[in-house]
Amino acid sequence: MSHSTFKTTVILLLLFALLAASLAIAGCGDDGSADQDEPTTKIVVDQLGREVELPANVERVATNYGIATQIVFALGQQDKLVGCDEPSHRMSDAFFSQIAPGFPEVPSVGNPREINTETLASLEPDVIFIPCSRGSEQVDQLEALGFNVLGVNCEDLDLLAESVVMFGQAMGCEDKAEDYIAYYEGIRDMIEERLSDLPDDERAKVYLSGSTGMLSTCGGDMYQSSLFDLCGGVNVARELTGGWKEVSAEQVLAWDPEYVFVVHYGPATPEQILADSNFANVTAVKEGNVMWFPSELAPWDYPSMQAVLGLVWCAKTLQPDYFEDVDALEYADEYFEEFFGKSFTDMGGTI
């Protein structure tokens, strides 16, 4: 090869190398631009109807509401929980710590009625979930301090499903939320179909012994009331509104429920109610239909994601002839495996 030919070849190779380098740089620039074009925020509509701007990737979550804490866990996002409600710590050993051993160390930020804004500020959450029942006052207070706030309302069957969708959008786990909605709607459809021909006069009259004892019960605007409706019952206190209501022993006698369900988070027990002479003439007491509403791990009556198991248990309890082939414990084990990675039985749960 002559010197001139060699020189020409070298020049051509250098030109090709420069061209390749230019294309590579341009390609890197395109990738960088694409990254820069990715949104840094997103809009989530909460259950107060507010459009709330959140970081595109929510990594730090706080709640002052036990139901919200339960949803965070059921969607597998407990590692994002930097602050939670104080009442959830009381269920720590039975439930939360079995899923997340570090849960007891998660700081408390208060409860639905009172929130510790200093602690909350130190945790720097990307979003805090609070109950809609606290209204706009608490939202305004928190937003004025610079927090991103989403209001949560789960107080009927449809609102619970809406809440799960909102949590999925906020925490970037839409697929898990969709899995839950499919399971939840499947259970609801199964119960509705089986009870579609249930006569109204065969619906069981139900009384719920509530958060402060036997003379505390749920009004018609609470989730538990819609749960009873779906499951072949009727809430004897359905005409009351405004959440938990205090009633008299005379009123319970007048309602004469056929079933009394007792919540684990209240002070009363079935044994106490059965032994109380004030209720001796109540049909549920005379027939021995006074019982715990499961479960001791975490309540199935209030509107957390585990309430889907309460639907199965309640329907079978109130209308056993329609659900002879249904095993509520099998449903519980299947659900816990799917959403918590460990069966209800293995976690020590009983019905």
Residue frames relative to the residue before (quaternion, step in Angstrom):
aa qw qx qy qz dx dy dz
M 1.0000 0.0000 0.0000 0.0000 0.00 0.00 0.00
S 0.4177 -0.7069 0.5124 0.2517 3.58 -0.85 0.97
H 0.6603 -0.5164 0.3731 0.3977 3.51 -1.27 0.44
S 0.6629 0.5081 -0.3168 0.4496 3.59 0.93 -0.88
T 0.6458 0.5099 -0.3250 0.4662 3.59 1.03 -0.80
F 0.6382 0.5257 -0.3207 0.4621 3.55 0.99 -0.85
K 0.6464 0.5276 -0.3146 0.4525 3.57 0.97 -0.92
T 0.6483 0.5203 -0.3117 0.4603 3.55 0.99 -0.91
T 0.6476 0.5254 -0.3141 0.4538 3.58 0.98 -0.90
V 0.6455 0.5221 -0.3138 0.4607 3.59 0.98 -0.87
I 0.6496 0.5190 -0.3150 0.4576 3.56 0.94 -0.91
L 0.6599 0.5070 -0.3114 0.4588 3.58 0.95 -0.91
L 0.6478 0.5162 -0.3182 0.4611 3.58 0.98 -0.83
L 0.6412 0.5191 -0.3188 0.4666 3.58 1.02 -0.80
L 0.6430 0.5215 -0.3200 0.4606 3.56 1.01 -0.85
F 0.6469 0.5067 -0.3153 0.4747 3.59 0.97 -0.84
A 0.6463 0.5238 -0.3160 0.4561 3.58 0.98 -0.83
L 0.6522 0.5092 -0.3090 0.4689 3.56 1.00 -0.87
L 0.6422 0.5256 -0.3167 0.4594 3.55 1.02 -0.88
A 0.6610 0.5072 -0.3058 0.4608 3.59 0.93 -0.89
A 0.6439 0.5218 -0.3153 0.4623 3.55 1.03 -0.84
S 0.6404 0.5307 -0.3208 0.4531 3.56 1.01 -0.87
L 0.6618 0.5010 -0.3072 0.4655 3.56 0.96 -0.89
A 0.6390 0.5289 -0.3257 0.4537 3.58 1.02 -0.79
I 0.6492 0.5081 -0.3101 0.4736 3.55 1.00 -0.88
A 0.6388 0.5230 -0.3208 0.4642 3.55 0.98 -0.87
G 0.6420 0.5281 -0.3192 0.4551 3.56 1.00 -0.84
C 0.6470 0.5066 -0.3191 0.4721 3.57 0.97 -0.85
G 0.6278 0.5366 -0.3318 0.4559 3.53 1.05 -0.77
D 0.6392 0.5246 -0.3324 0.4535 3.59 0.98 -0.80
D 0.6529 0.5112 -0.3170 0.4603 3.56 0.97 -0.91
G 0.6509 0.5206 -0.3128 0.4556 3.53 0.93 -0.86
S 0.6495 0.5151 -0.3182 0.4600 3.55 0.96 -0.87
A 0.6283 0.5363 -0.3379 0.4510 3.55 1.02 -0.84
D 0.6476 0.5146 -0.3228 0.4600 3.55 1.00 -0.88
Q 0.6683 0.5055 -0.3036 0.4535 3.53 0.98 -0.89
D 0.6667 0.5131 -0.3035 0.4474 3.58 1.13 -0.60
E 0.5154 0.6337 -0.4326 0.3816 3.60 1.20 -0.28
P 0.5106 -0.6706 0.4353 0.3163 3.61 -0.88 0.91
T 0.3217 -0.7437 0.5568 0.1826 3.55 -1.09 0.73
T 0.7619 0.2428 -0.1610 0.5785 3.58 1.28 -0.20
K 0.1249 -0.7598 0.6279 0.1134 3.56 -1.34 0.15
I 0.3719 -0.7098 0.5547 0.2238 3.53 -1.26 0.44
V 0.0405 -0.7700 0.6367 -0.0021 3.57 -0.92 1.00
V 0.2917 -0.7443 0.5757 0.1719 3.58 -0.89 0.94
D 0.2570 -0.7878 0.5392 0.1501 3.57 -0.66 1.07
Q 0.6578 -0.5541 0.3525 0.3688 3.58 -1.29 0.04
L 0.5356 0.5057 -0.4391 0.5144 3.49 1.28 0.61
G 0.5386 -0.6455 0.3791 0.3868 3.56 1.35 0.04
R 0.4951 0.6677 -0.4157 0.3691 3.59 1.27 0.28
E 0.3371 -0.6939 0.5933 0.2301 3.57 -1.13 0.68
V 0.0648 -0.8200 0.5679 -0.0287 3.55 -0.54 1.24
E 0.2959 -0.7542 0.5630 0.1631 3.56 -0.83 1.02
L 0.0440 -0.7978 0.6005 -0.0318 3.54 -0.80 1.12
P 0.6077 -0.4937 0.4338 0.4459 3.60 -1.22 0.18
A 0.5896 -0.5872 0.4123 0.3708 3.57 -1.06 0.69
N 0.7702 0.1963 -0.1147 0.5959 3.58 1.06 -0.74
V 0.1635 -0.7963 0.5791 0.0614 3.55 -0.22 1.28
E 0.0583 -0.8315 0.5521 -0.0209 3.57 -0.61 1.15
R 0.7650 0.2753 -0.1445 0.5640 3.61 1.21 -0.44
V 0.0260 -0.8236 0.5620 -0.0723 3.54 -0.52 1.28
A 0.0461 -0.7727 0.6321 0.0358 3.57 -1.13 0.73
T 0.0728 -0.7741 0.6267 0.0530 3.56 -1.22 0.54
N 0.1707 -0.7484 0.6214 0.1570 3.56 -1.21 0.48
Y 0.6310 0.5160 -0.2502 0.5225 3.53 1.36 0.41
G 0.4565 -0.7357 0.4294 0.2567 3.58 -0.53 1.18
I 0.6287 0.5351 -0.3409 0.4497 3.57 1.01 -0.76
A 0.6429 0.5124 -0.3176 0.4724 3.58 1.01 -0.79
T 0.6253 0.5338 -0.3345 0.4606 3.58 1.01 -0.78
Q 0.6367 0.5276 -0.3213 0.4614 3.57 0.99 -0.85
I 0.6631 0.5039 -0.3162 0.4544 3.61 0.91 -0.86
V 0.6065 0.5523 -0.3537 0.4495 3.59 0.99 -0.78
F 0.6761 0.4862 -0.2866 0.4737 3.59 0.91 -0.90
A 0.6843 0.5018 -0.3032 0.4335 3.59 0.82 -0.95
L 0.6883 0.4370 -0.2762 0.5089 3.59 1.17 -0.51
G 0.5298 -0.6845 0.3811 0.3248 3.58 1.27 0.27
Q 0.5341 0.6532 -0.3818 0.3772 3.58 1.21 0.47
Q 0.2851 0.8096 -0.4824 0.1750 3.59 1.23 0.33
D 0.5908 0.5757 -0.3797 0.4188 3.62 1.11 -0.48
K 0.6505 0.5082 -0.3165 0.4675 3.59 1.22 -0.35
L 0.5518 0.6470 -0.3821 0.3619 3.58 1.26 -0.30
V 0.0821 -0.8234 0.5615 0.0089 3.58 -0.44 1.23
G 0.7895 0.0459 -0.0369 0.6109 3.59 1.26 -0.27
C 0.0327 -0.8205 0.5707 -0.0115 3.57 -0.97 0.79
D 0.6652 -0.4956 0.3859 0.4038 3.52 -1.37 0.09
E 0.5819 -0.6105 0.4189 0.3365 3.56 -1.09 0.73
P 0.6415 0.5364 -0.3653 0.4091 3.70 0.82 -0.76
S 0.6140 0.5613 -0.3675 0.4158 3.62 1.02 -0.63
H 0.5846 0.5764 -0.3805 0.4257 3.59 1.12 -0.51
R 0.6220 0.5483 -0.3506 0.4354 3.59 1.14 -0.54
M 0.6821 0.4177 -0.2849 0.5283 3.59 1.26 -0.27
S 0.3467 0.8031 -0.4489 0.1822 3.55 1.31 0.00
D 0.7214 0.4562 -0.2759 0.4420 3.59 0.66 -1.08
A 0.6925 0.4995 -0.2851 0.4356 3.56 0.94 -0.89
F 0.8460 0.1651 -0.0316 0.5061 3.56 0.89 -0.89
F 0.7707 0.4172 -0.2497 0.4118 3.58 0.28 -1.24
S 0.6927 0.4960 -0.2976 0.4308 3.60 0.86 -0.89
Q 0.5944 0.5606 -0.3737 0.4392 3.58 1.19 -0.40
I 0.6878 0.4338 -0.2673 0.5170 3.56 1.20 -0.50
A 0.7884 0.0787 -0.0047 0.6100 3.57 1.00 -0.90
P 0.3007 -0.8046 0.4791 0.1808 3.63 -0.01 1.26
G 0.6788 0.4965 -0.2997 0.4505 3.59 1.11 -0.52
F 0.3829 0.7721 -0.4559 0.2225 3.59 1.24 -0.07
P 0.6355 0.5418 -0.3716 0.4057 3.68 0.83 -0.73
E 0.6734 0.4918 -0.3044 0.4605 3.60 1.14 -0.48
V 0.4781 0.6434 -0.4596 0.3824 3.62 1.23 -0.08
P 0.4398 -0.7278 0.4483 0.2755 3.63 -0.59 1.05
S 0.4165 -0.6729 0.5518 0.2632 3.53 -1.19 0.64
V 0.1779 -0.7763 0.5950 0.1078 3.57 -1.05 0.80
G 0.7451 -0.3831 0.2157 0.5016 3.60 1.22 0.34
N 0.4676 -0.6316 0.5291 0.3201 3.52 -1.17 -0.72
P 0.7463 -0.4223 0.2367 0.4569 3.63 -1.17 0.14
R 0.7098 0.4631 -0.2690 0.4575 3.59 1.08 -0.63
E 0.8051 0.1162 -0.0241 0.5812 3.55 1.12 -0.62
I 0.0734 -0.8149 0.5749 0.0029 3.56 -0.81 1.01
N 0.3634 -0.7282 0.5445 0.2030 3.57 -0.98 0.89
T 0.2316 -0.8267 0.4992 0.1176 3.56 -0.05 1.30
E 0.5989 0.5566 -0.3749 0.4370 3.61 1.10 -0.55
T 0.6609 0.4808 -0.3041 0.4895 3.57 0.92 -0.89
L 0.6366 0.5415 -0.3232 0.4439 3.55 0.95 -0.89
A 0.6606 0.5121 -0.3102 0.4528 3.59 0.90 -0.90
S 0.6583 0.5205 -0.3174 0.4415 3.59 0.99 -0.79
L 0.6704 0.5118 -0.2894 0.4526 3.58 1.20 -0.52
E 0.2236 -0.8317 0.4801 0.1667 3.58 1.32 -0.33
P 0.1036 0.8211 -0.5546 0.0864 3.62 0.67 1.00
D 0.4847 -0.6300 0.5199 0.3128 3.55 -1.21 0.55
V 0.7859 -0.0255 0.0352 0.6168 3.57 1.19 -0.60
I 0.1324 -0.7518 0.6351 0.1178 3.54 -1.24 0.54
F 0.2709 -0.7495 0.5871 0.1419 3.55 -0.98 0.94
I 0.0198 0.7947 -0.6054 0.0398 3.58 -0.81 1.02
P 0.5636 -0.6109 0.4173 0.3674 3.64 -1.12 0.45
C 0.5275 -0.6334 0.4685 0.3179 3.57 -1.02 0.78
S 0.5598 0.6343 -0.3856 0.3682 3.57 1.15 -0.54
R 0.6199 0.5385 -0.3488 0.4518 3.58 1.21 -0.37
G 0.4306 -0.7530 0.4205 0.2660 3.56 1.33 -0.04
S 0.7452 -0.4339 0.2906 0.4147 3.52 -1.35 -0.14
E 0.5358 0.6549 -0.4121 0.3379 3.59 1.12 -0.49
Q 0.7009 0.4443 -0.2736 0.4863 3.57 0.83 -0.97
V 0.6032 0.5473 -0.3501 0.4626 3.59 1.07 -0.72
D 0.6776 0.4957 -0.2947 0.4564 3.57 0.84 -1.00
Q 0.6327 0.5400 -0.3298 0.4466 3.57 0.99 -0.84
L 0.7133 0.4597 -0.2608 0.4602 3.55 0.84 -1.00
E 0.6543 0.5022 -0.3220 0.4647 3.58 0.97 -0.78
A 0.6177 0.5475 -0.3458 0.4462 3.60 1.06 -0.67
L 0.6826 0.4532 -0.2711 0.5051 3.56 1.24 -0.50
G 0.6266 -0.5973 0.3138 0.3900 3.57 1.29 0.17
F 0.5092 0.6518 -0.4260 0.3666 3.61 1.23 0.20
N 0.3759 -0.6593 0.5953 0.2639 3.55 -1.26 0.54
V 0.0731 -0.8360 0.5426 -0.0361 3.57 -0.59 1.18
L 0.0742 -0.7650 0.6379 0.0480 3.56 -1.03 0.87
G 0.3135 -0.7494 0.5585 0.1677 3.58 -0.84 1.05
V 0.1886 -0.7910 0.5796 0.0534 3.56 -0.97 0.99
N 0.0402 0.7776 -0.6258 0.0471 3.57 -0.94 0.94
C 0.0052 -0.8317 0.5527 -0.0526 3.59 -0.44 1.23
E 0.4262 0.7992 -0.3797 0.1884 3.58 1.26 0.10
D 0.7460 0.1625 -0.2983 0.5727 3.55 1.01 0.85
L 0.7484 -0.4328 0.2517 0.4351 3.57 -1.27 0.22
D 0.6978 0.4640 -0.2801 0.4684 3.59 0.92 -0.86
L 0.6477 0.5297 -0.3278 0.4387 3.59 0.96 -0.80
L 0.5959 0.5532 -0.3684 0.4507 3.60 1.06 -0.64
A 0.6567 0.4981 -0.3125 0.4722 3.59 0.93 -0.88
E 0.6353 0.5231 -0.3297 0.4626 3.60 0.98 -0.81
S 0.6258 0.5480 -0.3381 0.4401 3.58 0.99 -0.81
V 0.6575 0.5193 -0.3127 0.4476 3.57 0.90 -0.93
V 0.6251 0.5277 -0.3344 0.4679 3.58 1.00 -0.80
M 0.6617 0.5111 -0.3074 0.4543 3.58 0.91 -0.92
F 0.6465 0.5079 -0.3225 0.4691 3.59 0.93 -0.84
G 0.6380 0.5337 -0.3289 0.4471 3.58 0.97 -0.83
Q 0.6570 0.5002 -0.3053 0.4743 3.57 0.97 -0.86
A 0.6793 0.5120 -0.2984 0.4328 3.56 0.86 -0.96
M 0.7908 0.3366 -0.1604 0.4854 3.58 0.85 -0.97
G 0.5019 -0.6947 0.4076 0.3152 3.58 1.25 0.15
C 0.5808 0.5486 -0.3902 0.4577 3.58 1.07 0.71
E 0.0383 0.8527 -0.5175 0.0602 3.55 0.90 0.98
D 0.6319 0.5497 -0.3454 0.4234 3.62 0.98 -0.79
K 0.6618 0.4922 -0.3056 0.4759 3.59 0.94 -0.87
A 0.6306 0.5253 -0.3283 0.4676 3.57 1.03 -0.78
E 0.6472 0.5102 -0.3188 0.4682 3.59 0.98 -0.79
D 0.6104 0.5440 -0.3504 0.4569 3.60 1.04 -0.73
Y 0.6685 0.4953 -0.3032 0.4646 3.55 0.93 -0.89
I 0.6474 0.5245 -0.3280 0.4452 3.60 0.86 -0.93
A 0.6408 0.5209 -0.3252 0.4608 3.59 0.97 -0.83
Y 0.6565 0.4962 -0.3092 0.4767 3.61 0.96 -0.85
Y 0.6687 0.5222 -0.2823 0.4478 3.56 0.87 -1.04
E 0.6935 0.4606 -0.2797 0.4781 3.57 0.84 -0.95
G 0.6075 0.5540 -0.3520 0.4474 3.59 1.09 -0.65
I 0.6507 0.4970 -0.3091 0.4839 3.59 1.00 -0.82
R 0.6532 0.5136 -0.3185 0.4562 3.58 0.88 -0.89
D 0.6616 0.5082 -0.3074 0.4578 3.58 0.93 -0.89
M 0.6338 0.5379 -0.3304 0.4470 3.57 0.98 -0.85
I 0.6889 0.4762 -0.2838 0.4670 3.59 0.88 -0.95
E 0.6510 0.5195 -0.3188 0.4525 3.58 0.92 -0.88
E 0.6617 0.5135 -0.3100 0.4498 3.57 0.93 -0.87
R 0.6869 0.4892 -0.2946 0.4496 3.58 0.86 -0.91
L 0.7598 0.3647 -0.1968 0.5011 3.59 1.05 -0.74
S 0.3345 0.7933 -0.4682 0.1991 3.58 1.25 0.16
D 0.7615 0.3339 -0.2014 0.5177 3.61 1.09 -0.59
L 0.3530 0.7424 -0.4967 0.2785 3.60 1.22 0.39
P 0.3745 -0.7284 0.5196 0.2432 3.65 -0.64 1.02
D 0.5953 -0.5965 0.4023 0.3578 3.57 -1.06 0.73
D 0.6891 0.4924 -0.2985 0.4401 3.58 0.98 -0.75
E 0.6538 0.4715 -0.3292 0.4918 3.59 1.29 0.06
R 0.4283 0.6711 -0.4794 0.3693 3.55 1.26 0.22
A 0.4213 -0.7236 0.4940 0.2343 3.57 -0.92 0.93
K 0.3802 -0.7061 0.5500 0.2330 3.58 -1.01 0.84
V 0.0859 -0.8322 0.5471 -0.0284 3.56 -0.60 1.22
Y 0.0901 -0.7511 0.6517 0.0547 3.53 -1.16 0.77
L 0.2154 -0.7750 0.5826 0.1164 3.59 -0.94 0.90
S 0.2706 -0.7297 0.6082 0.1565 3.55 -0.76 1.09
G 0.2181 -0.8941 0.3888 0.0438 3.51 -0.23 1.36
S 0.8712 -0.2330 0.1231 0.4142 3.47 -1.37 -0.43
T 0.7777 0.2815 -0.1849 0.5308 3.63 1.11 -0.47
G 0.7756 -0.3307 0.1720 0.5095 3.58 1.21 0.31
M 0.7871 -0.3569 0.2327 0.4460 3.53 -1.34 -0.08
L 0.7332 0.4002 -0.2399 0.4947 3.61 1.04 -0.64
S 0.5780 0.4714 -0.4041 0.5295 3.54 1.20 0.71
T 0.0884 0.8167 -0.5641 0.0843 3.59 -0.79 0.95
C 0.5642 -0.6201 0.4373 0.3254 3.54 -1.31 0.31
G 0.3923 -0.7117 0.5367 0.2271 3.54 -1.00 0.87
G 0.7108 -0.4884 0.3199 0.3922 3.53 -1.32 0.12
D 0.6683 0.4895 -0.3073 0.4683 3.59 1.22 -0.25
M 0.5676 0.5802 -0.3926 0.4325 3.58 1.22 0.34
Y 0.6827 -0.5118 0.3449 0.3912 3.55 -1.23 0.57
Q 0.6364 0.5641 -0.3426 0.3992 3.57 0.89 -0.93
S 0.6270 0.5474 -0.3421 0.4362 3.59 1.03 -0.72
S 0.6743 0.4642 -0.2975 0.4913 3.61 0.96 -0.81
L 0.5760 0.5715 -0.3680 0.4540 3.58 1.17 -0.56
F 0.6686 0.4913 -0.3022 0.4694 3.60 0.88 -0.93
D 0.6227 0.5530 -0.3403 0.4366 3.59 0.97 -0.83
L 0.6753 0.4976 -0.2963 0.4567 3.57 0.85 -0.96
C 0.7654 0.4383 -0.1876 0.4323 3.55 0.93 -0.99
G 0.6601 -0.5491 0.3129 0.4060 3.60 1.15 0.42
G 0.6208 0.5119 -0.3537 0.4769 3.54 1.20 0.51
V 0.2182 -0.7299 0.6164 0.1991 3.51 -1.34 -0.21
N 0.4222 -0.7025 0.5213 0.2375 3.55 -0.89 0.99
V 0.3777 -0.7512 0.4876 0.2352 3.61 -0.51 1.13
A 0.7028 0.4278 -0.2556 0.5076 3.60 1.23 -0.43
R 0.2785 0.8217 -0.4696 0.1637 3.59 1.25 0.35
E 0.6298 0.5495 -0.3475 0.4249 3.62 1.12 -0.48
L 0.5972 0.5464 -0.3630 0.4616 3.58 1.24 -0.28
T 0.0853 -0.7858 0.6106 0.0491 3.58 -1.12 0.62
G 0.6439 0.5466 -0.3859 0.3710 3.53 -1.29 0.32
G 0.6841 -0.5001 0.2897 0.4449 3.56 1.11 0.68
W 0.7973 -0.2031 0.1861 0.5370 3.55 -1.09 -0.75
K 0.0959 -0.8095 0.5792 0.0086 3.56 -0.88 1.00
E 0.3611 -0.7022 0.5697 0.2280 3.54 -1.11 0.77
V 0.0466 -0.7970 0.6020 -0.0145 3.57 -0.91 0.95
S 0.5021 -0.6437 0.4864 0.3116 3.57 -1.31 0.16
A 0.6249 -0.5204 0.4159 0.4072 3.55 -1.28 0.33
E 0.6122 0.5578 -0.3432 0.4431 3.59 1.09 -0.71
Q 0.6461 0.5143 -0.3227 0.4624 3.57 1.04 -0.74
V 0.6251 0.5246 -0.3373 0.4693 3.59 1.00 -0.77
L 0.6433 0.5169 -0.3173 0.4673 3.59 0.98 -0.84
A 0.6591 0.5069 -0.3091 0.4616 3.59 0.98 -0.83
W 0.6564 0.4940 -0.3116 0.4776 3.59 1.02 -0.75
D 0.0772 -0.8571 0.5009 0.0922 3.57 1.15 -0.75
P 0.0066 0.8377 -0.5455 0.0262 3.61 0.57 1.10
E 0.4438 -0.6783 0.5241 0.2614 3.54 -1.23 0.59
Y 0.7627 0.1587 -0.1038 0.6183 3.56 1.27 -0.44
V 0.0923 -0.7391 0.6625 0.0792 3.54 -1.17 0.72
F 0.1289 -0.7777 0.6135 0.0458 3.54 -0.73 1.14
V 0.2083 -0.7930 0.5685 0.0682 3.55 -0.94 0.98
V 0.3241 -0.7639 0.5252 0.1885 3.60 -0.74 1.03
H 0.5381 -0.6508 0.4435 0.3003 3.54 -1.10 0.76
Y 0.6918 0.4776 -0.2867 0.4594 3.60 1.13 -0.49
G 0.6012 0.5159 -0.3761 0.4805 3.59 1.26 0.34
P 0.6099 -0.6046 0.3765 0.3475 3.62 -1.22 0.32
A 0.6103 0.5758 -0.3600 0.4080 3.62 1.15 -0.44
T 0.1788 -0.7408 0.6323 0.1394 3.55 -1.31 0.38
P 0.6255 -0.5299 0.3956 0.4142 3.60 -1.15 0.40
E 0.6374 0.5460 -0.3319 0.4307 3.58 0.96 -0.82
Q 0.6495 0.5139 -0.3157 0.4630 3.60 0.97 -0.83
I 0.6697 0.5036 -0.2996 0.4562 3.57 0.91 -0.92
L 0.6591 0.5143 -0.3052 0.4560 3.57 0.95 -0.89
A 0.7199 0.4374 -0.2429 0.4811 3.58 1.11 -0.67
D 0.5594 0.6232 -0.3798 0.3930 3.61 1.25 -0.19
S 0.4104 -0.7457 0.4729 0.2278 3.58 -0.56 1.18
N 0.5484 0.6250 -0.3922 0.3935 3.61 1.19 -0.43
F 0.7753 0.3247 -0.1602 0.5175 3.57 1.16 -0.62
A 0.3149 0.8024 -0.4682 0.1942 3.59 1.28 0.21
N 0.7347 0.4208 -0.2363 0.4766 3.60 1.08 -0.66
V 0.4555 0.6562 -0.4663 0.3801 3.60 1.26 0.20
T 0.5605 -0.6409 0.4052 0.3331 3.59 -0.83 0.98
A 0.6462 0.5326 -0.3298 0.4360 3.61 0.89 -0.89
V 0.6614 0.4914 -0.3024 0.4791 3.58 1.04 -0.80
K 0.6662 0.5113 -0.3079 0.4471 3.59 0.87 -0.92
E 0.7511 0.3821 -0.2086 0.4962 3.59 1.05 -0.76
G 0.5071 -0.6871 0.3989 0.3341 3.57 1.28 0.08
N 0.4858 0.6699 -0.4285 0.3629 3.57 1.21 0.44
V 0.4068 0.6340 -0.5270 0.3935 3.55 0.77 1.14
M 0.1688 0.8193 -0.5127 0.1932 3.59 -0.40 1.18
W 0.5977 -0.5324 0.4574 0.3874 3.51 -1.32 0.38
F 0.2925 -0.6594 0.6493 0.2409 3.53 -1.24 0.56
P 0.4321 -0.7211 0.4608 0.2845 3.64 -0.53 1.10
S 0.7985 -0.1699 -0.5030 -0.2837 1.40 -2.38 0.80
E 0.6150 -0.5597 0.3952 0.3903 3.55 -1.25 0.19
L 0.5667 0.5825 -0.3947 0.4286 3.62 1.21 -0.26
A 0.7293 -0.2004 0.1734 0.6308 3.54 0.98 -0.98
P 0.5684 -0.6484 0.3770 0.3381 3.60 -0.93 0.84
W 0.2745 -0.7536 0.5785 0.1486 3.53 -1.14 0.78
D 0.5968 0.5873 -0.3790 0.3940 3.59 1.16 -0.10
Y 0.7310 0.4000 -0.2767 0.4785 3.59 0.96 -0.63
P 0.6601 -0.6190 0.2863 0.3148 3.55 -1.17 0.67
S 0.2668 0.6866 -0.6244 0.2598 3.52 0.38 1.28
M 0.6953 -0.4706 0.3197 0.4393 3.58 -1.23 0.05
Q 0.6059 0.5493 -0.3700 0.4407 3.61 1.18 -0.32
A 0.4641 0.6920 -0.4419 0.3323 3.59 1.24 -0.18
V 0.5260 0.6184 -0.4212 0.4044 3.60 1.16 -0.38
L 0.6433 0.4977 -0.3193 0.4864 3.60 1.12 -0.61
G 0.5999 0.5545 -0.3466 0.4610 3.55 1.17 -0.60
L 0.5913 0.5622 -0.3605 0.4521 3.57 1.13 -0.62
V 0.6699 0.4973 -0.3005 0.4622 3.58 0.87 -0.97
W 0.6858 0.4863 -0.2899 0.4573 3.58 0.80 -1.00
C 0.6793 0.5053 -0.2961 0.4423 3.58 0.87 -0.96
A 0.6505 0.5138 -0.3217 0.4576 3.60 0.91 -0.87
K 0.6761 0.4819 -0.2977 0.4712 3.59 0.90 -0.89
T 0.6619 0.5128 -0.3088 0.4513 3.61 1.03 -0.76
L 0.7362 0.4275 -0.2393 0.4670 3.59 0.86 -0.95
Q 0.8044 0.1420 -0.0432 0.5752 3.58 1.04 -0.78
P 0.0544 -0.8668 0.4942 0.0382 3.60 0.65 1.08
D 0.6119 0.5762 -0.3662 0.3993 3.62 1.02 -0.63
Y 0.6840 0.4798 -0.2786 0.4736 3.59 1.16 -0.57
F 0.7746 0.3108 -0.1420 0.5322 3.59 1.24 -0.37
E 0.1505 0.8349 -0.5164 0.1166 3.58 1.03 0.74
D 0.7325 0.4297 -0.2306 0.4751 3.58 1.03 -0.76
V 0.5792 0.5966 -0.3656 0.4182 3.59 1.27 -0.01
D 0.1356 -0.7671 0.6248 0.0532 3.56 -0.90 1.02
A 0.3453 -0.7803 0.4841 0.1938 3.58 -0.28 1.26
L 0.6290 0.5359 -0.3420 0.4475 3.59 1.07 -0.66
E 0.6236 0.5251 -0.3438 0.4659 3.60 1.02 -0.73
Y 0.6331 0.5180 -0.3286 0.4720 3.59 0.99 -0.80
A 0.6576 0.5184 -0.3132 0.4480 3.57 0.93 -0.87
D 0.6602 0.5014 -0.3145 0.4624 3.59 0.90 -0.88
E 0.6527 0.5179 -0.3086 0.4587 3.58 0.97 -0.88
Y 0.6662 0.5088 -0.2996 0.4555 3.57 0.92 -0.92
F 0.6790 0.4937 -0.2982 0.4541 3.59 0.84 -0.96
E 0.6178 0.5326 -0.3460 0.4637 3.58 1.03 -0.72
E 0.6870 0.5032 -0.2789 0.4439 3.56 0.92 -0.94
F 0.8242 0.2898 -0.1201 0.4715 3.58 0.77 -1.02
F 0.7826 0.2786 -0.1733 0.5290 3.60 1.18 -0.35
G 0.4770 -0.7182 0.4073 0.3013 3.58 1.30 -0.05
K 0.7407 0.2647 -0.1792 0.5909 3.58 1.26 0.24
S 0.4902 -0.6956 0.4257 0.3075 3.59 -0.80 0.91
F 0.6367 -0.5253 0.4151 0.3825 3.53 -1.26 0.50
T 0.6536 0.5141 -0.3078 0.4624 3.59 0.95 -0.87
D 0.6704 0.5047 -0.2974 0.4554 3.58 0.92 -0.92
M 0.6690 0.4771 -0.3001 0.4845 3.58 1.16 -0.54
G 0.6041 -0.5892 0.3460 0.4101 3.58 1.28 0.07
G 0.4269 0.7292 -0.4443 0.2978 3.57 1.26 0.21
T 0.0299 -0.7702 0.6369 0.0173 3.53 -1.15 0.71
I 0.2840 -0.7368 0.5880 0.1752 3.56 -1.26 0.50
